[in-house]
Amino acid sequence: MRSKGEKVLNMHKIKNRILAFVFFTIVILTATICNAAELPFSKHNGYVVVISDLHHPFFPKNIEAIFKEIVSIKPAHVFMLGDLTELGKDSEFESLKKSLAALDTGAIKYNMLLGNHDTRWSSKIRKTKDLGNALYENYRVDLQDVTFIGIDTSMYFEQLGHIGEGQLNWIKEQMELSKRDGKSAILMSHHPLIPASSNVDDSWKLLNLLDTYNVPIALAGHVHKYSDGKLYNGTFFQTIGGARDGWMTVLSWDAKYIYMWKYNVANQDSGYTLIAKISKAYNDRFDQKISVDVTNQDTITQFTIETKNIKELNVYMNQKLVKQYTKLNQSGQKSQFTIDATNYQSSSPFIKIVGNGIYGTSEKFLSIENSVKASSETIKASIDCIWTYKMTNSIFSQPIAYKNDFIVADYSGNIVRLTQEGRELWGKKDEIIGPIVSNVALYSENVLVGDIYGNFLILDGSTGNRINSLKLSGPIFSITTGNKTAAVGAGSYLYIVDLQKLRIIGSYDLGGVIQTSSKYLDGKYFQTSWGGLLAIIGEDGKMHAKYTIGQTYYTSGACTPEIFGSLVVLTNSASKIQALDMNNGVVKWNIDGPKVGYSSIAKYGNYGIASTIDGLVYKFDLSSGKVAWSTNTGSTIYDSSPQIFNGCYAILGTTNGELIIIDAENGKMLQKTFVHPSYLLTKLIPQDGKVFMAFTDGTVKLVKVNL
């Protein structure tokens, strides 16, 4: 039994512990209160947090620390600008949801955008709210007198960004509402929107609108760093640091200004640093103008430019500088220039006017889709545009030649058959078909398509009417036909489908998204995947072989192989072109090359031709891998792999919207012609001296090549 003294002593100890706990609680609360009071934006009307590039779950400490800081400062909202995960896997999103519980517990509201890492390697079509399906994942949030507009720029399987006509119209509607209500609009995207078309091919269409609306700030992620902010068309553009590296950005506002702060949770001593103070009032921020008036919309024989407060003006047509004006009047007076355009030949004139003044940079863009005939005999046309057709939505699907016509599908699920004259023979939107990202394929007289909901359709090629359909378990990305079957890539699964009985006779998980079509030869499908695998599967649905060809990143998932004897020739993630023995998977030869991995192989006699992201084109011996020539095109090339044209030329498209023609014998680049201001991410279709081209923005063209 304890003595009375012991009891008293224990009581004192308990009392002291309680006092200590109360003391430290007061200290912590006081520190928290003081810290809140010391926030440089705490007295502003409101503030939000913007983060980007979390790359979950590979940087858990920094992400946890950022979420903890967010809960402590209690912003009105949190905006996440994409690359939420590293590879877009289910497990990564589930882990992210667990981390987001800290914000949920703290009653912090948030919105998310998707980035290229979320959609590039994923076998799912995602929506951030419920991981389901959506055409666009965008949002509008109104806080007091500020509107926050989130733009979805992600594309499936691509590093690059795209907005799309439907979303552009939606953005314009949101800015109209903000203008009506007298609010300032802030744009947010994963990919940077400037320079125009460098990260997002149709960003120029959005940039054209900015000087019409009050948009003080545009924020983007993707590059993982704070760039030097730039005032452009009246908007302050800024990229922000990556959350994976501990960076978070705060936007605060009062009656007159919007403030931008940066803070790194890994280096707390530096505190919140002010990086920009932008006026809400449009006229305080921007009082310079460029306007363009075209005399003849059909031919652009001339156009007139009017400027205000511009000191230097540069005019480009189809990426070439054609006029320059310096030392212009900056006193507020207007200047006017009329430019004769008859001596500028192009299949599709794209005009960019760049002005520099006291309020930063002003740019205007103009694209005319009609063919222009040059009046000057000194200018020789490299191509003639025969006709142009505009699809309803963006094109992520590989078109196909059907007899003498062309069949094209778009992201709204529209399927169109176009004649050689550009006439729509039929256009269909089947009642069950959704957005189409897979290639179009042929089986006898029928057309095969698949959508992101797993609907596989057989259509009558003459009418476009549905003959039959089959539901698969994942989004359909690729279709290849054999004699009586089709190899259908749906998510990470390759299904062998009996086309006569329309039933599945084989299915295999290839460990990653199946983006591209198979090579079919002698009753076998040769299929690559973003899981770094090459599978050889027979028409009977049986697996013949499965070989590892690369890692998850930048693997041969975008490559259709070529077969030469017993060799399977393909590009891989290790920056190589390589040949594998199909019987045992042994590598017979390698060609080292920078950033190879997206190009399918074009067969030219006993040679293969492939391209790299950096714009190199190789010709190599298929049996030995010996390089015959390599040519630097000077452009970026992704999925528009080389095709053989007129029997002796290699043709391919670029992310600049250019058509490149190379002599297949000696590697000499004969032409590099700008055609249209959008990405070429599909293979070109050569046909009788003409080339069919499908651009990401939904534009298709048939051009005649003059060699």
LOFI-109520 format. One record per residue (C-alpha): z, x, y; residue in one letter. Coordinates in steps of 0.25 Angstrom, whole numbers, padded with zeros to 4 digits, always signed. Last residue first. Layout:
N
ZXYA...
//
This chain:
707
-0428+0031+0069L-0427+0017+0076N-0416+0009+0069V-0417-0006+0070K-0404-0013+0072V-0397-0026+0065L-0384-0029+0072K-0371-0035+0068V-0360-0038+0078T-0346-0042+0073G-0337-0033+0081D-0337-0023+0069T-0352-0020+0069F-0362-0024+0058A-0375-0016+0058M-0388-0019+0051F-0398-0007+0052V-0413-0008+0052K-0424+0001+0047G-0426-0008+0034D-0411-0011+0032Q-0399-0002+0034P-0385-0009+0034I-0374-0002+0042L-0361+0000+0035K-0349-0007+0042T-0339-0002+0052L-0349-0001+0064L-0339-0003+0075Y-0343-0010+0088S-0350-0007+0101P-0365-0009+0095H-0377+0000+0092V-0374+0014+0097F-0384+0023+0090T-0382+0036+0083K-0396+0040+0078Q-0403+0052+0070L-0390+0059+0065M-0396+0070+0057K-0390+0071+0043G-0402+0078+0037N-0407+0068+0026E-0399+0056+0029A-0404+0056+0044D-0392+0049+0051I-0392+0036+0058I-0379+0031+0066I-0378+0017+0071L-0366+0017+0082E-0356+0006+0084G-0345+0016+0088N-0338+0015+0075T-0350+0020+0068T-0362+0015+0060G-0370+0022+0049L-0384+0026+0045I-0389+0036+0035A-0404+0038+0036Y-0415+0041+0025C-0418+0029+0017G-0420+0019+0029N-0405+0019+0031F-0394+0024+0021I-0380+0019+0025Q-0368+0028+0030P-0354+0021+0031S-0351+0011+0042S-0336+0011+0038D-0330+0022+0048Y-0339+0030+0057I-0335+0037+0070T-0345+0044+0078S-0350+0058+0080G-0361+0057+0070T-0358+0070+0063N-0368+0073+0052T-0365+0079+0039S-0376+0085+0030W-0379+0088+0015A-0365+0089+0011V-0363+0093-0004K-0355+0082-0011G-0361+0086-0025S-0367+0074-0031S-0368+0065-0019L-0374+0076-0010D-0368+0074+0004F-0373+0068+0017K-0361+0067+0027Y-0359+0059+0040V-0348+0063+0050L-0343+0052+0060G-0329+0054+0060D-0326+0043+0051I-0335+0050+0040T-0348+0046+0035S-0355+0047+0021A-0369+0050+0015I-0371+0053+0001G-0383+0060-0006Y-0391+0060-0018N-0400+0050-0012G-0393+0044+0000Y-0380+0037-0004K-0371+0031+0007A-0357+0034+0004I-0346+0025+0011S-0339+0031+0023S-0325+0028+0026Y-0317+0040+0021G-0322+0052+0027V-0313+0057+0039K-0318+0071+0040P-0326+0076+0028G-0324+0084+0015D-0335+0082+0004I-0329+0081-0010N-0335+0083-0024W-0333+0079-0038K-0320+0071-0037V-0315+0067-0050V-0313+0052-0052G-0316+0052-0067N-0329+0045-0070N-0333+0041-0056M-0333+0056-0052D-0329+0056-0038L-0337+0061-0026A-0331+0064-0012Q-0332+0062+0003I-0320+0067+0009K-0310+0065+0020S-0298+0063+0011A-0300+0048+0012S-0312+0047+0004N-0327+0046+0004T-0335+0042-0008L-0344+0047-0019V-0342+0042-0033V-0349+0051-0043L-0355+0048-0057S-0369+0048-0052G-0368+0046-0037F-0360+0033-0033I-0357+0030-0018E-0343+0025-0014P-0340+0014-0004T-0330+0020+0006C-0320+0012+0015A-0309+0013+0005G-0311+0028+0003S-0298+0032+0009T-0294+0033+0023Y-0279+0032+0020Y-0275+0027+0006T-0278+0040-0001Q-0291+0045-0007G-0300+0044-0019I-0291+0039-0031T-0299+0035-0043Y-0301+0022-0051K-0310+0021-0063A-0317+0010-0072H-0309-0002-0068M-0314-0015-0075K-0320-0027-0067G-0332-0028-0075D-0340-0024-0063E-0334-0010-0065G-0323-0004-0056I-0323+0010-0051I-0311+0012-0041A-0310+0022-0030L-0296+0023-0024L-0290+0028-0011G-0282+0014-0009G-0292+0011+0002W-0302+0008-0009S-0314+0013-0016T-0323+0005-0026Q-0334+0009-0035F-0339-0003-0042Y-0345-0002-0056K-0357-0009-0063G-0367+0002-0061D-0364+0005-0046L-0356-0003-0036Y-0350+0005-0024K-0338-0004-0019S-0337-0010-0005S-0327-0006+0005T-0313-0009+0009Q-0305-0010-0004I-0290-0009+0002V-0281-0001-0006G-0275+0002-0020G-0287-0001-0028L-0281-0014-0034D-0291-0018-0045Y-0297-0032-0048S-0307-0036-0060G-0314-0048-0065I-0312-0057-0053I-0320-0070-0054R-0333-0075-0047L-0340-0079-0060K-0353-0073-0055Q-0347-0063-0045L-0337-0057-0055D-0327-0051-0045V-0322-0036-0047I-0310-0036-0037Y-0305-0024-0030L-0291-0025-0024Y-0286-0018-0012S-0288-0030-0003G-0300-0037-0009A-0312-0028-0013G-0322-0035-0021V-0331-0029-0032A-0341-0039-0035A-0347-0043-0048T-0360-0047-0055K-0369-0034-0052N-0360-0027-0042G-0355-0032-0029T-0346-0025-0019T-0336-0033-0010I-0326-0027+0000S-0314-0031+0009F-0309-0044+0003I-0295-0047+0007P-0286-0049-0005G-0283-0058-0017S-0298-0063-0020L-0303-0077-0019K-0317-0080-0024L-0328-0087-0018S-0342-0094-0022N-0355-0098-0017I-0352-0098-0002R-0364-0101+0007N-0370-0090+0015G-0384-0096+0013T-0393-0086+0007S-0383-0076+0003G-0374-0087-0005D-0360-0082-0003L-0350-0077-0013I-0336-0076-0007L-0323-0068-0009F-0311-0073-0002N-0300-0063-0001G-0294-0067+0012Y-0301-0055+0020I-0314-0061+0016D-0325-0058+0005G-0340-0059+0005V-0351-0059-0005L-0365-0063-0002V-0375-0069-0013N-0389-0067-0017E-0386-0057-0028S-0372-0052-0024Y-0370-0047-0010L-0359-0041-0002A-0353-0043+0012V-0342-0032+0015N-0328-0036+0017S-0321-0039+0030V-0323-0054+0030I-0314-0064+0038P-0312-0077+0030G-0321-0084+0020I-0316-0098+0015I-0325-0107+0023E-0337-0098+0023D-0341-0093+0037K-0356-0092+0035K-0368-0087+0043G-0382-0089+0038W-0396-0083+0041L-0391-0078+0055E-0403-0072+0061R-0403-0057+0065G-0417-0055+0062E-0415-0048+0048Q-0406-0060+0044T-0391-0062+0046L-0382-0068+0035R-0368-0071+0041V-0354-0071+0035I-0343-0076+0044N-0329-0073+0039G-0323-0071+0053S-0322-0056+0050Y-0337-0055+0048D-0348-0055+0038A-0362-0050+0038V-0374-0053+0029I-0388-0046+0033F-0402-0050+0030D-0414-0044+0022N-0408-0046+0009K-0393-0047+0012Y-0389-0034+0019A-0374-0033+0020I-0362-0033+0030P-0350-0025+0029Q-0338-0033+0034S-0329-0030+0045F-0337-0037+0055I-0330-0044+0067S-0332-0059+0070N-0342-0069+0072T-0354-0060+0069M-0364-0056+0081K-0378-0053+0077Y-0387-0042+0084T-0402-0040+0082W-0413-0030+0081I-0405-0019+0088C-0415-0007+0090D-0410+0007+0086I-0413+0021+0091S-0420+0016+0103A-0428+0027+0110K-0426+0029+0125I-0437+0036+0133T-0445+0024+0133E-0436+0017+0142S-0436+0002+0142S-0425+0001+0131A-0424-0012+0123K-0410-0017+0122V-0405-0025+0110S-0395-0036+0112N-0380-0034+0109E-0375-0031+0123I-0362-0024+0124S-0354-0022+0138L-0342-0014+0140F-0333-0012+0153K-0324-0001+0155E-0313+0002+0166S-0305+0014+0166T-0293+0017+0175G-0289+0010+0187Y-0293+0020+0197I-0307+0020+0191G-0315+0024+0179N-0327+0015+0174G-0333+0014+0160V-0345+0005+0157I-0348+0003+0143K-0361-0004+0139I-0365-0007+0125F-0380-0010+0123P-0384-0014+0109S-0396-0008+0102S-0398+0001+0113S-0407+0008+0123Q-0403+0011+0137Y-0414+0012+0147N-0414-0002+0151T-0399-0002+0156A-0401-0001+0171D-0387+0000+0177I-0383-0008+0189T-0370-0002+0196F-0360-0009+0205Q-0348-0004+0212S-0337-0012+0218K-0327-0008+0229Q-0313-0006+0226G-0313+0008+0232S-0317+0015+0219Q-0331+0018+0223N-0338+0026+0212L-0337+0041+0210K-0345+0041+0197T-0356+0032+0190Y-0361+0035+0176Q-0372+0029+0169K-0378+0030+0154V-0366+0035+0146L-0369+0032+0132K-0360+0024+0123Q-0370+0012+0121N-0372+0011+0136M-0361+0018+0144Y-0359+0017+0159V-0349+0026+0166N-0342+0022+0180L-0333+0031+0188E-0324+0027+0201K-0322+0012+0197I-0315+0004+0207N-0324-0008+0205K-0336-0008+0196T-0349-0017+0194E-0359-0013+0183I-0372-0019+0182T-0381-0020+0170F-0396-0018+0167Q-0406-0021+0156T-0395-0025+0147I-0405-0031+0137T-0400-0045+0134D-0388-0046+0144Q-0397-0044+0155N-0391-0040+0169T-0377-0036+0163V-0366-0036+0173D-0354-0027+0171V-0340-0026+0177S-0331-0014+0179I-0319-0016+0187K-0307-0009+0194Q-0294-0015+0199D-0284-0012+0187F-0269-0011+0186R-0264-0017+0199D-0275-0028+0198N-0271-0032+0184Y-0256-0034+0188A-0247-0031+0176K-0246-0016+0180S-0245-0006+0170I-0233+0004+0168K-0236+0015+0157A-0229+0025+0149I-0215+0022+0152L-0206+0030+0142T-0195+0023+0134Y-0184+0034+0129G-0187+0049+0127S-0174+0051+0120D-0178+0041+0109Q-0188+0050+0102N-0191+0044+0089A-0191+0030+0095V-0202+0033+0104N-0204+0025+0116Y-0215+0021+0125K-0215+0012+0137W-0226+0003+0144M-0223-0005+0156Y-0230-0018+0161I-0229-0020+0175Y-0228-0031+0186K-0218-0041+0182A-0211-0032+0172D-0216-0027+0159W-0212-0019+0146S-0221-0013+0135L-0213-0004+0126V-0220+0006+0116T-0214+0011+0103M-0217+0025+0097W-0209+0031+0085G-0221+0038+0078D-0224+0027+0069R-0223+0018+0081A-0236+0025+0086G-0238+0028+0101G-0245+0018+0110I-0260+0017+0115T-0261+0013+0130Q-0272+0005+0138F-0268+0000+0152F-0278-0011+0155T-0286-0013+0168G-0299-0010+0161N-0293+0003+0156Y-0280+0009+0161L-0277+0020+0151K-0264+0025+0144G-0263+0039+0139D-0261+0036+0124S-0248+0034+0118Y-0249+0038+0103K-0251+0032+0089H-0266+0030+0090V-0266+0016+0084H-0258+0009+0095G-0263+0001+0106A-0259-0005+0120L-0266-0012+0131A-0259-0014+0144I-0261-0022+0157P-0271-0033+0152V-0274-0042+0164N-0287-0048+0160Y-0302-0046+0165T-0301-0031+0165D-0297-0031+0150L-0309-0039+0145L-0319-0028+0143N-0308-0020+0135L-0308-0031+0124L-0323-0030+0122K-0322-0015+0122W-0312-0016+0111S-0323-0019+0101D-0323-0007+0093D-0308-0004+0093V-0304+0011+0092N-0315+0017+0100S-0321+0004+0105S-0316+0005+0119A-0307+0017+0122P-0298+0009+0122I-0293-0002+0113L-0283+0006+0106P-0281+0001+0091H-0268-0007+0088H-0269-0017+0099S-0261-0022+0111M-0266-0029+0123L-0256-0032+0135I-0259-0045+0143A-0253-0047+0157S-0250-0062+0160K-0255-0071+0170G-0256-0083+0161D-0271-0085+0162R-0273-0070+0160K-0264-0070+0148S-0272-0081+0142L-0285-0074+0145E-0279-0062+0139M-0276-0070+0126Q-0290-0076+0126E-0297-0062+0127K-0289-0057+0116I-0293-0069+0107W-0308-0067+0110N-0306-0052+0107L-0299-0056+0094Q-0311-0065+0090G-0321-0054+0094E-0315-0043+0086G-0304-0032+0089I-0308-0020+0081H-0300-0007+0078G-0303+0005+0070L-0296+0012+0059Q-0302+0002+0049E-0299-0004+0036F-0297-0018+0042Y-0298-0019+0057M-0287-0019+0067S-0288-0022+0081T-0279-0034+0082D-0275-0036+0097I-0261-0039+0102G-0260-0046+0115I-0247-0045+0123F-0246-0055+0135T-0237-0051+0147V-0231-0061+0157D-0219-0065+0148Q-0222-0060+0134L-0234-0066+0128D-0238-0061+0114V-0253-0062+0109R-0256-0058+0095Y-0267-0051+0086N-0269-0050+0071E-0284-0054+0069Y-0291-0060+0058L-0278-0063+0050A-0273-0062+0036N-0259-0061+0030G-0248-0050+0033L-0239-0060+0039D-0239-0056+0054K-0246-0043+0053T-0259-0050+0047K-0266-0042+0037R-0279-0041+0029I-0274-0034+0017K-0279-0021+0009S-0273-0013+0020S-0279+0001+0023W-0285-0002+0037R-0277-0014+0041T-0263-0010+0044D-0267+0005+0047H-0278+0000+0057N-0268-0008+0065G-0262-0022+0064L-0255-0029+0076L-0241-0033+0076M-0232-0043+0084N-0217-0042+0087Y-0205-0051+0090K-0191-0044+0090I-0180-0053+0084A-0172-0040+0081G-0172-0044+0066T-0187-0046+0067D-0189-0032+0073L-0181-0025+0063A-0188-0034+0052A-0201-0026+0057L-0197-0015+0047S-0197-0024+0035K-0211-0030+0040K-0216-0016+0041L-0212-0013+0026S-0219-0026+0022E-0231-0021+0030F-0231-0007+0023E-0229-0013+0009S-0241-0022+0012D-0250-0010+0015K-0256-0009+0029G-0258+0006+0028L-0248+0012+0038E-0242+0000+0044T-0240-0006+0057L-0253+0001+0062D-0254-0010+0073G-0249-0013+0087L-0235-0018+0085M-0230-0027+0097F-0215-0030+0099V-0210-0041+0108H-0199-0044+0118A-0193-0031+0116P-0179-0029+0110K-0175-0015+0114I-0166-0013+0102S-0175-0020+0092V-0187-0012+0097I-0179+0001+0095E-0176-0003+0081K-0190-0006+0078F-0194+0007+0084I-0184+0015+0075A-0188+0008+0063E-0203+0012+0066I-0199+0026+0069N-0191+0027+0056K-0201+0020+0047P-0213+0029+0050F-0222+0027+0037F-0219+0012+0035P-0226+0008+0044H-0237+0014+0052H-0230+0009+0065L-0243+0011+0073D-0240+0003+0085S-0228-0002+0094I-0227-0011+0106V-0213-0015+0111V-0211-0026+0122V-0205-0028+0135Y-0201-0038+0145G-0197-0041+0160N-0193-0027+0162H-0178-0023+0163K-0178-0017+0149S-0190-0009+0151F-0184+0005+0154P-0174+0002+0142L-0160+0007+0148E-0154-0007+0147A-0157-0008+0132A-0151+0006+0130N-0139+0002+0138C-0137-0010+0129I-0140-0002+0116T-0130+0008+0121A-0120-0002+0125T-0122-0009+0111L-0120+0005+0104I-0108+0009+0112V-0102-0005+0110I-0104-0004+0095T-0098+0010+0095F-0086+0005+0102F-0084-0007+0093V-0086+0001+0081F-0076+0011+0086A-0066+0000+0089L-0067-0006+0076I-0065+0008+0069R-0053+0011+0077N-0047-0003+0073K-0050+0000+0059I-0043+0014+0060K-0031+0008+0067H-0029-0003+0057M-0030+0008+0046N-0019+0016+0053L-0010+0003+0054V-0012+0000+0039K-0009+0015+0036E+0004+0014+0044G+0008+0001+0037K+0007+0008+0024S-0004+0005+0014R+0000+0000+0000M
//
